[in-house]
Structures are given as C-alpha cells and as structure tokens.
Amino acid sequence: MGFASLYPSYATGIDDLETDMQATKLLLTTDNAGRIQEIPPLPPNARLEAIFLVIEQGESRSAKRKPSPRIAGLGAIHGDLIAPVVDADDWEALR
C-alpha cells in the first residue's frame, strides 16, 4: 500500500508502482518565515527523498509552455497542418 492510498488528501501523482521507489506529488505552502504551514502525515520508519520546486507568485502550474530561447522562433510551418497529404481517393482504407 503506497503513500497516496494511505493519505489521499495530501497526495496526487504516481503511486502503487511495481518498483521499489514511488513518486508522490505534494503541494505545500509556507508562512512568512518560510516554514511549511501544514506538514502531511508521512509513512512510519521510511526514508524519503524530497525535491522542492518553488512555484513563483502568480505562476500557474498549467501555464503555457515555452521553447528554449536558443530555439525559439527558428521553426516554420509550411502548408496546411490539417489537410491530408494524399487525396482521399488514394486511401486504401476507403475502398
């Protein structure tokens, strides 16, 4: 039984994998001093590895992704992306 199934109100993400390591995503908030406001219950007698990614104020986790500045603007679209390349008459599946 994994962490997310023990503590569903705190966890979202991958759980119950067939491996020795399980990943669980926790969204935590801190107070004005930088202390975690609500520490979730953790599995007993477990070693945990934590990586903290700070979400900037106003930044949304669902914000539109942007390409690396090194490649931004270098691509080009040629032609219609929606229209098929071959006429429908040539499709074997339609015969």
Protein Blocks (a to p, Z undefined) as FASTA:
>chain_A
ZZklmmmmlpgcjehiabfbdcddddddddfkopafbacdddehiacddddddddehiaf
kbccdddfklgokaccedjfkbcfbdfklpmklZZ
